[in-house]
């Protein structure tokens, strides 16, 4: 492989001889099972595998060293200011030429596949995000999670798996992080050891660096889906049923205020995107998010994104600031990407004062937990109100809570649709209309279950009928999906 690091010539024949001996022993033992004295020799397999594993490890380490050296030369030789106007083909040709010259000087010989891989890696280092670039291009990956330079996980189909992607060292990883954050006018260092940003394609990026990250920098990237999933797609994937979709269409179209509740990675934003497709195209919609992820298809959409403080600690624009301004911009509906703080007060007031049909998401494990979380956020905002008044505000503002969950097998389901029907004394009254009923597990740990109505007729049936959505009574009868 590498001419300067090739093993002596006698190493190769010995490995071949060992392999042949092992094959001969296997044939003898298979043909003469009754003769036990032929099986006295110890197995030879570890002798052949260990050197091959060591050789592969050394080869990868050497390739990594070569890539670092070539990257340094590229930075020295390339006119970085001219990269913005250079075409991809010209840049690839230039990188290939510089790399070829450097390999000759280093007396390193690579085969065609290794040279192509090396050139691609160098191209990614110069123009992209280095080792992360192939993962960002893989559409099957939802999340990229980096735990230091030697450990990179990805999430596929709701399951985490370790990849063979690594960084050279911590400095290499920090260089990639700095490349990302500097492109959006942010910085990260010991004095400001964490950052939240958005990549060029819309993916959400978060990083924490030492000394806060003890074993190396921590990076998480929530990839942005270029093609949003429509309601029909979610029904096909088994996230919910057609009956539930018909009910949700009626709820959104008749301007009920909806909260999508769920845990991290449960599909809250995907569900919110799907529900927004039921909004009429002639309505003015304003969206407010920390990181812009919603992909609304309507014509009249105004998008806002909050902003963290600058280096001097000034210039921050919170979601509450955006929401206050949004109320002055004549919206028909307001959609808040995620309610997590004091903006909950303005969100509930908007729902109560003429902006019905508004929607948001919240982190909670059930509909009842979502209501409790709203109460806690109001208390955290410093608003001193009697508990009954807080609950009365919530009950009159929120009409529907849609619970999204990621189950233990990685699948995402709409596990509950719950209506808020008012107050009974000091308690908010709720009724569940649909739920996901778990039955058991398959031998390979796949969840067995079905969607069913609870048999309770919707509290808003009359409202649906008045708006032209006269849902049949059979939708609310228990069924198996």
Backbone torsions as a table, in degrees:
resi	resn	phi	psi	omega
1	UNK	NA	-70.5	175.0
2	UNK	-97.5	123.3	-174.4
3	UNK	-63.8	-33.0	-177.8
4	UNK	-80.7	-17.4	-175.6
5	UNK	-119.4	21.9	-179.3
6	UNK	-74.7	139.0	179.1
7	UNK	-68.4	157.0	177.1
8	UNK	-55.6	155.5	-174.3
9	UNK	-61.8	-28.9	-176.6
10	UNK	-76.4	-9.8	179.8
11	UNK	-72.1	-37.0	-177.2
12	UNK	-64.6	-52.8	-179.1
13	UNK	-59.0	-33.5	-179.8
14	UNK	-63.8	-41.5	178.9
15	UNK	-64.6	-39.4	178.3
16	UNK	-63.5	-42.6	-178.5
17	UNK	-64.1	-40.2	178.7
18	UNK	-63.0	-42.4	179.9
19	UNK	-62.5	-42.5	179.7
20	UNK	-63.8	-41.8	179.9
21	UNK	-60.7	-42.3	-179.9
22	UNK	-62.3	-42.1	179.9
23	UNK	-63.0	-42.2	179.8
24	UNK	-63.9	-41.7	179.3
25	UNK	-62.6	-38.5	-179.7
26	UNK	-64.3	-41.6	-179.4
27	UNK	-66.9	-40.8	-179.6
28	UNK	-64.3	-43.0	-177.4
29	UNK	-68.0	-32.2	178.7
30	UNK	-72.8	-35.8	-176.3
31	UNK	-83.1	-23.8	-177.8
32	UNK	-131.3	68.5	-176.7
33	UNK	-66.6	-24.6	-176.4
34	UNK	-78.7	-21.5	-177.0
35	UNK	-91.1	102.0	-172.0
36	UNK	-79.3	-24.6	-176.9
37	UNK	-69.9	-13.2	177.1
38	UNK	-79.2	-6.5	-176.1
39	UNK	-107.5	18.5	-177.4
40	UNK	-74.9	-29.8	-176.1
41	UNK	-66.9	136.7	179.1
42	UNK	-66.9	152.8	-180.0
43	UNK	-63.4	141.7	-175.8
44	UNK	-96.3	-5.7	-171.0
45	UNK	-58.3	-44.7	179.9
46	UNK	-60.1	-29.5	-178.5
47	UNK	-64.4	-33.0	-178.3
48	UNK	-86.9	-34.7	-173.7
49	UNK	-75.3	-42.9	-175.4
50	UNK	-59.4	-48.3	177.8
51	UNK	-60.2	-37.0	-180.0
52	UNK	-66.3	-39.3	178.7
53	UNK	-65.8	-43.5	178.4
54	UNK	-62.2	-41.0	-179.7
55	UNK	-63.0	-42.1	179.6
56	UNK	-65.2	-41.2	179.8
57	UNK	-64.5	-44.1	178.8
58	UNK	-64.2	-37.5	179.7
59	UNK	-63.3	-44.3	179.3
60	UNK	-64.8	-41.0	179.5
61	UNK	-63.7	-41.4	-179.7
62	UNK	-66.8	-40.4	177.0
63	UNK	-62.1	-38.2	178.4
64	UNK	-64.7	-41.4	178.2
65	UNK	-63.7	-41.9	179.4
66	UNK	-63.1	-41.0	-178.4
67	UNK	-63.6	-41.1	178.3
68	UNK	-62.7	-44.3	-179.6
69	UNK	-63.9	-43.4	179.9
70	UNK	-67.6	-34.7	178.3
71	UNK	-63.8	-40.2	176.5
72	UNK	-60.8	-42.1	-180.0
73	UNK	-66.3	-37.4	178.3
74	UNK	-62.5	-41.9	179.1
75	UNK	-63.7	-31.9	179.0
76	UNK	-77.2	-37.1	-171.4
77	UNK	-92.7	-30.8	-176.0
78	UNK	-80.8	143.9	173.2
79	UNK	-85.4	94.7	-171.9
80	UNK	-62.7	-30.7	179.8
81	UNK	-68.4	-22.7	-179.7
82	UNK	-87.9	-6.0	-177.3
83	UNK	-65.8	-29.4	-176.3
84	UNK	-64.8	-30.7	-178.0
85	UNK	-99.6	-10.3	-178.4
86	UNK	-74.6	142.3	176.2
87	UNK	-76.4	161.8	-178.3
88	UNK	-62.4	-41.9	-178.5
89	UNK	-65.3	-41.0	178.8
90	UNK	-64.9	-41.6	-178.9
91	UNK	-67.1	-40.9	178.2
92	UNK	-63.4	-40.8	179.3
93	UNK	-63.9	-41.0	180.0
94	UNK	-65.9	-43.9	179.1
95	UNK	-62.7	-42.0	179.4
96	UNK	-62.7	-40.0	-179.3
97	UNK	-67.1	-46.5	179.9
98	UNK	-63.9	-40.9	179.8
99	UNK	-65.1	-40.8	179.2
100	UNK	-61.3	-42.8	178.4
101	UNK	-64.1	-41.9	-179.3
102	UNK	-65.5	-38.7	179.3
103	UNK	-64.8	-37.1	177.1
104	UNK	-65.5	-41.4	178.8
105	UNK	-65.2	-35.5	179.4
106	UNK	-83.0	-3.1	-178.2
107	UNK	57.3	42.8	-180.0
108	UNK	-108.3	131.2	-179.7
109	UNK	-111.3	125.0	177.9
110	UNK	-122.6	148.4	174.8
111	UNK	-79.0	177.5	-173.1
112	UNK	-61.8	-44.8	-178.1
113	UNK	-64.1	-43.2	-179.3
114	UNK	-66.2	-37.6	178.7
115	UNK	-67.1	-40.4	178.4
116	UNK	-64.5	-42.3	178.0
117	UNK	-63.2	-42.5	-179.8
118	UNK	-63.1	-43.7	179.0
119	UNK	-63.6	-38.7	178.3
120	UNK	-66.1	-42.2	178.4
121	UNK	-62.0	-41.7	179.2
122	UNK	-66.3	-38.9	176.8
123	UNK	-61.9	-42.5	178.3
124	UNK	-64.8	-36.6	179.4
125	UNK	-65.6	-39.6	-175.5
126	UNK	-78.3	-44.0	-173.0
127	UNK	-105.7	-22.3	-175.0
128	UNK	-119.5	-143.3	-175.3
129	UNK	-111.6	33.5	173.3
130	UNK	60.7	-129.5	-176.7
131	UNK	-61.3	-21.2	-178.8
132	UNK	-78.4	-17.0	-173.0
133	UNK	-60.4	-47.5	178.3
134	UNK	-61.1	-33.3	179.8
135	UNK	-70.4	-36.5	178.2
136	UNK	-67.5	-29.3	-179.1
137	UNK	-83.3	-13.2	-178.7
138	UNK	-81.8	109.9	-176.0
139	UNK	-69.2	-16.9	-179.4
140	UNK	-79.2	-10.3	-177.1
141	UNK	-94.8	131.4	178.6
142	UNK	-97.7	-41.0	-177.8
143	UNK	-132.5	145.9	173.4
144	UNK	-119.6	125.3	-175.7
145	UNK	-126.8	118.4	-177.0
146	UNK	-109.2	120.7	176.0
147	UNK	-111.6	77.1	-176.9
148	UNK	82.8	174.2	-172.3
149	UNK	-69.7	-20.0	-173.7
150	UNK	-106.2	5.6	-175.4
151	UNK	-140.1	111.8	179.7
152	UNK	-126.4	119.2	177.8
153	UNK	-105.2	154.4	171.5
154	UNK	-132.5	158.4	175.1
155	UNK	-112.4	123.8	174.3
156	UNK	-123.9	128.2	177.0
157	UNK	52.5	38.7	176.4
158	UNK	81.4	2.0	-178.5
159	UNK	-117.6	138.1	177.7
160	UNK	-85.9	141.5	176.3
161	UNK	-144.5	144.1	-179.6
162	UNK	-82.5	134.7	179.4
163	UNK	-102.2	170.5	175.4
164	UNK	-92.5	10.6	177.2
165	UNK	-74.4	130.9	177.6
166	UNK	-140.6	163.1	171.7
167	UNK	-104.5	157.4	-179.3
168	UNK	-59.7	-48.6	178.9
169	UNK	-163.3	-174.0	-178.4
170	UNK	-64.1	-35.5	179.1
171	UNK	-63.9	-37.9	177.6
172	UNK	-63.1	-45.1	179.5
173	UNK	-64.1	-42.3	179.5
174	UNK	-64.1	-34.2	178.7
175	UNK	-65.1	-39.9	178.1
176	UNK	-67.0	-42.0	178.6
177	UNK	-61.0	-45.2	-179.4
178	UNK	-64.0	-34.7	178.5
179	UNK	-64.2	-37.6	-179.7
180	UNK	-70.6	-50.8	-172.1
181	UNK	-72.5	-33.7	180.0
182	UNK	-68.0	-26.7	179.6
183	UNK	-68.6	-22.3	-180.0
184	UNK	-112.1	18.0	175.0
185	UNK	74.9	23.8	177.3
186	UNK	-111.2	172.7	175.1
187	UNK	-143.5	156.0	177.1
188	UNK	-144.8	128.7	178.7
189	UNK	-160.0	-166.5	-176.8
190	UNK	-63.8	-33.7	-180.0
191	UNK	-77.8	-24.2	178.2
192	UNK	-134.6	77.0	-165.2
193	UNK	-82.6	8.0	177.0
194	UNK	-141.3	153.1	-176.9
195	UNK	-153.0	147.0	176.2
196	UNK	-125.1	127.2	-174.6
197	UNK	-146.8	177.4	178.0
198	UNK	-127.7	129.3	179.3
199	UNK	-72.7	170.9	-176.3
200	UNK	-61.0	-32.6	-179.2
201	UNK	-86.2	2.1	178.7
202	UNK	100.0	-5.6	-179.9
203	UNK	-65.8	145.2	-178.4
204	UNK	-88.5	130.4	-174.1
205	UNK	-123.6	133.3	175.5
206	UNK	-137.9	138.6	-178.8
207	UNK	-143.0	145.7	171.2
208	UNK	-131.6	132.7	-174.6
209	UNK	-116.6	163.5	176.4
210	UNK	-57.6	148.2	10.7
211	UNK	-86.9	-4.6	179.8
212	UNK	-67.0	-44.1	175.7
213	UNK	-85.4	111.9	-168.4
214	UNK	-72.0	-45.7	-173.0
215	UNK	-101.1	24.3	-177.1
216	UNK	119.2	158.8	-175.6
217	UNK	-58.8	142.7	178.0
218	UNK	-108.9	128.3	-178.8
219	UNK	-130.1	136.2	172.5
220	UNK	-132.7	133.1	179.5
221	UNK	-126.1	116.5	173.8
222	UNK	-94.0	108.6	-172.3
223	UNK	-69.6	143.8	-179.4
224	UNK	-88.0	124.5	179.2
225	UNK	-79.8	119.0	-178.4
226	UNK	-69.8	-33.2	178.6
227	UNK	-110.2	113.1	-178.1
228	UNK	-76.3	148.1	-179.6
229	UNK	-81.9	127.3	177.2
230	UNK	-83.6	171.5	-179.3
231	UNK	-59.7	-42.4	-179.8
232	UNK	-61.2	-36.9	178.3
233	UNK	-64.8	-43.3	-179.5
234	UNK	-66.3	-35.8	175.7
235	UNK	-64.9	-43.1	179.1
236	UNK	-62.3	-39.0	-179.7
237	UNK	-76.0	-8.3	178.0
238	UNK	87.4	18.6	178.9
239	UNK	-71.8	-32.9	173.1
240	UNK	-161.6	179.6	-173.5
241	UNK	-102.8	170.0	177.9
242	UNK	-64.0	-36.3	177.8
243	UNK	-62.8	-42.2	177.8
244	UNK	-66.2	-37.6	178.1
245	UNK	-63.5	-41.0	178.9
246	UNK	-63.7	-40.8	178.4
247	UNK	-64.7	-44.9	-178.8
248	UNK	-65.4	-36.3	177.1
249	UNK	-61.3	-43.6	178.5
250	UNK	-64.3	-40.5	-177.6
251	UNK	-65.2	-45.2	-178.5
252	UNK	-72.1	-41.6	-177.4
253	UNK	-66.2	-31.8	179.0
254	UNK	-90.5	14.2	170.5
255	UNK	65.0	41.8	168.9
256	UNK	-76.9	145.9	176.2
257	UNK	-81.9	125.3	-170.0
258	UNK	-120.4	136.1	170.7
259	UNK	-116.0	127.5	174.0
260	UNK	-98.0	117.2	-175.6
261	UNK	-108.8	148.6	178.3
262	UNK	169.5	170.9	178.2
263	UNK	-87.5	-177.1	179.1
264	UNK	-64.6	131.3	177.9
265	UNK	72.0	17.1	-178.1
266	UNK	-86.4	-8.8	179.4
267	UNK	99.3	25.8	-178.7
268	UNK	-62.7	-48.6	-178.0
269	UNK	-65.9	-38.8	177.0
270	UNK	-61.4	-42.9	178.5
271	UNK	-65.0	-42.0	179.2
272	UNK	-63.2	-40.3	176.1
273	UNK	-59.9	-44.6	-178.4
274	UNK	-64.6	-42.1	-179.8
275	UNK	-65.5	-34.2	-178.4
276	UNK	-65.5	-20.3	179.9
277	UNK	-66.9	-16.9	179.6
278	UNK	-84.2	-5.1	-179.5
279	UNK	-77.3	137.4	179.9
280	UNK	-62.4	149.5	-176.7
281	UNK	-73.3	-15.9	-177.5
282	UNK	-92.8	9.5	179.0
283	UNK	-96.9	145.7	177.3
284	UNK	-89.0	120.5	-176.4
285	UNK	-117.4	133.9	173.8
286	UNK	-117.8	128.4	179.3
287	UNK	-110.4	141.6	-179.2
288	UNK	-131.1	123.2	-177.1
289	UNK	-143.4	157.4	170.4
290	UNK	-74.7	-43.1	174.8
291	UNK	-130.5	119.3	-173.1
292	UNK	-63.5	111.7	179.7
293	UNK	-125.4	-25.3	-176.7
294	UNK	-65.2	141.6	-179.2
295	UNK	-125.4	75.5	-179.2
296	UNK	-79.3	141.0	-175.6
297	UNK	-100.2	-0.7	-179.0
298	UNK	-71.4	163.2	-177.4
299	UNK	-76.0	-42.1	-171.6
300	UNK	-101.9	80.6	-178.0
301	UNK	-126.2	128.0	173.5
302	UNK	-111.4	123.0	-175.4
303	UNK	-106.2	134.1	176.8
304	UNK	-127.3	147.6	-179.2
305	UNK	-135.5	130.6	179.1
306	UNK	-68.8	165.6	-176.4
307	UNK	-136.4	133.1	177.1
308	UNK	-76.0	167.7	178.2
309	UNK	-67.4	156.7	179.0
310	UNK	-81.4	-167.8	-177.4
311	UNK	-60.4	-32.7	-178.4
312	UNK	-85.8	1.8	-179.9
313	UNK	81.6	16.4	-178.3
314	UNK	-120.2	170.0	173.9
315	UNK	84.3	9.4	-179.9
316	UNK	-69.3	139.3	174.5
317	UNK	-126.1	111.6	-175.5
318	UNK	-86.1	169.8	175.8
319	UNK	-63.2	-32.8	179.7
320	UNK	-66.4	-39.3	176.3
321	UNK	-60.5	-44.6	179.0
322	UNK	-63.0	-40.6	-177.6
323	UNK	-66.9	-40.3	178.1
324	UNK	-61.5	-41.6	179.0
325	UNK	-70.5	-35.0	-179.9
326	UNK	-61.3	-34.4	-179.2
327	UNK	-65.3	-20.6	179.8
328	UNK	-93.2	3.4	-172.7
329	UNK	-109.6	24.4	177.6
330	UNK	48.9	56.8	176.9
331	UNK	-83.3	146.4	168.3
332	UNK	-81.8	-38.7	177.6
333	UNK	-137.6	148.2	174.9
334	UNK	-120.4	129.6	177.7
335	UNK	-118.7	116.9	177.8
336	UNK	-101.5	124.0	-175.3
337	UNK	-54.5	-46.7	175.9
338	UNK	-155.0	128.6	176.6
339	UNK	-94.4	120.1	-176.9
340	UNK	-139.5	3.0	-176.1
341	UNK	-152.8	-144.6	-172.7
342	UNK	-67.9	-14.2	178.5
343	UNK	-66.5	-9.8	179.5
344	UNK	-60.1	-33.7	179.9
345	UNK	-61.8	-50.4	-178.4
346	UNK	-68.0	-32.6	179.1
347	UNK	-64.6	-46.5	-179.5
348	UNK	-66.4	-37.7	178.1
349	UNK	-66.2	-37.4	177.2
350	UNK	-63.4	-41.5	178.7
351	UNK	-64.3	-29.0	-176.3
352	UNK	-90.3	-12.0	-170.2
353	UNK	-126.7	53.8	169.5
354	UNK	96.1	-0.5	177.7
355	UNK	-111.8	46.0	179.4
356	UNK	-65.1	153.8	-174.7
357	UNK	91.6	6.9	179.2
358	UNK	-77.8	157.2	-176.1
359	UNK	-141.2	153.4	175.3
360	UNK	-158.0	171.5	174.8
361	UNK	-118.0	159.9	-179.2
362	UNK	-150.9	146.5	177.7
363	UNK	-83.0	114.1	177.0
364	UNK	-165.0	158.5	-175.3
365	UNK	-97.4	-9.3	177.7
366	UNK	-160.5	170.4	-179.6
367	UNK	-63.5	-42.2	179.3
368	UNK	-65.1	-38.4	176.1
369	UNK	-64.4	-35.8	179.5
370	UNK	-63.2	-40.8	177.7
371	UNK	-65.3	-42.5	177.8
372	UNK	-62.5	-37.4	179.1
373	UNK	-65.7	-39.2	176.3
374	UNK	-61.1	-42.3	178.2
375	UNK	-61.4	-43.1	-179.0
376	UNK	-65.4	-39.6	-179.4
377	UNK	-67.0	-35.8	176.1
378	UNK	-63.7	-41.8	178.2
379	UNK	-65.5	-39.6	-180.0
380	UNK	-67.7	-24.9	179.2
381	UNK	-74.9	-5.5	177.5
382	UNK	84.2	14.3	178.6
383	UNK	-85.9	117.9	-180.0
384	UNK	-91.5	100.9	179.1
385	UNK	-133.7	145.7	173.4
386	UNK	-59.4	146.8	-176.6
387	UNK	-57.9	-38.6	-179.6
388	UNK	-64.4	-37.4	178.7
389	UNK	-67.6	-38.2	177.8
390	UNK	-62.9	-47.7	-178.8
391	UNK	-65.7	-35.8	177.6
392	UNK	-64.7	-38.2	177.7
393	UNK	-63.6	-44.0	-179.5
394	UNK	-65.6	-45.1	-176.5
395	UNK	-63.2	-35.3	-179.6
396	UNK	-82.1	-21.4	-177.5
397	UNK	-90.1	-42.8	-173.3
398	UNK	-98.0	129.8	179.2
399	UNK	-104.7	-33.1	-170.3
400	UNK	-142.7	136.7	174.8
401	UNK	-121.4	118.4	178.4
402	UNK	-102.7	119.3	-176.9
403	UNK	-97.8	118.9	175.5
404	UNK	-107.0	139.3	-176.9
405	UNK	-139.2	147.4	169.6
406	UNK	-103.3	116.1	-175.5
407	UNK	-80.8	172.1	-171.8
408	UNK	-66.1	-20.0	177.2
409	UNK	-90.2	6.6	178.2
410	UNK	92.3	-10.9	-179.8
411	UNK	-75.5	151.4	179.7
412	UNK	-112.1	130.4	-176.9
413	UNK	-135.1	150.9	168.8
414	UNK	-86.1	96.5	-167.9
415	UNK	-82.8	-14.3	-179.2
416	UNK	-162.6	143.0	168.7
417	UNK	-124.9	117.8	-172.7
418	UNK	-124.8	134.2	176.9
419	UNK	-98.3	143.0	171.4
420	UNK	-99.0	119.9	-170.2
421	UNK	-103.5	-6.0	179.2
422	UNK	138.7	-152.2	-178.6
423	UNK	-120.1	141.0	169.9
424	UNK	-122.7	96.6	-173.9
425	UNK	71.1	-121.5	179.0
426	UNK	-99.7	7.4	-173.8
427	UNK	-113.9	138.8	175.4
428	UNK	-75.9	125.4	-179.5
429	UNK	-89.5	137.4	-176.7
430	UNK	-137.4	153.6	173.5
431	UNK	-140.8	133.5	179.7
432	UNK	-86.0	130.8	-177.0
433	UNK	-102.0	-40.3	177.2
434	UNK	-134.1	152.7	176.3
435	UNK	-151.2	162.1	173.3
436	UNK	-100.4	120.5	-175.7
437	UNK	-99.4	113.4	177.6
438	UNK	-82.3	138.3	-177.3
439	UNK	-110.6	-42.5	-178.2
440	UNK	179.9	-160.7	-179.1
441	UNK	-128.1	144.9	172.2
442	UNK	-81.2	167.2	178.4
443	UNK	-57.1	-27.9	179.1
444	UNK	-96.6	25.0	173.2
445	UNK	64.7	29.4	171.3
446	UNK	-90.1	135.8	-176.0
447	UNK	-77.2	133.6	175.5
448	UNK	-102.2	128.6	179.5
449	UNK	-173.1	179.3	179.7
450	UNK	-152.3	157.8	175.8
451	UNK	-87.1	146.5	179.0
452	UNK	-151.6	148.5	169.2
453	UNK	-78.8	156.5	-177.7
454	UNK	-90.0	-8.1	-177.3
455	UNK	92.8	-4.2	179.2
456	UNK	-90.2	127.2	179.1
457	UNK	-74.3	143.9	-175.4
458	UNK	-60.6	138.1	176.5
459	UNK	-65.6	-20.8	-176.1
460	UNK	-105.6	19.5	-177.8
461	UNK	-58.0	-41.6	-179.6
462	UNK	-66.5	-39.1	177.1
463	UNK	-62.4	-43.4	178.2
464	UNK	-58.6	-43.9	-176.9
465	UNK	-65.5	-40.5	-179.5
466	UNK	-65.2	-28.4	-179.4
467	UNK	-92.4	3.1	177.7
468	UNK	92.1	15.7	177.9
469	UNK	-116.8	76.2	-177.9
470	UNK	-86.3	88.3	-176.3
471	UNK	-71.4	137.2	178.5
472	UNK	-66.9	149.2	-178.5
473	UNK	-62.8	-24.4	-177.8
474	UNK	-64.3	-23.2	179.0
475	UNK	-61.2	-33.2	-175.7
476	UNK	-93.0	5.7	177.0
477	UNK	-87.9	141.8	-179.8
478	UNK	-55.4	137.3	-179.0
479	UNK	-150.5	169.1	176.9
480	UNK	-114.6	130.0	-180.0
481	UNK	-94.6	NA	NA
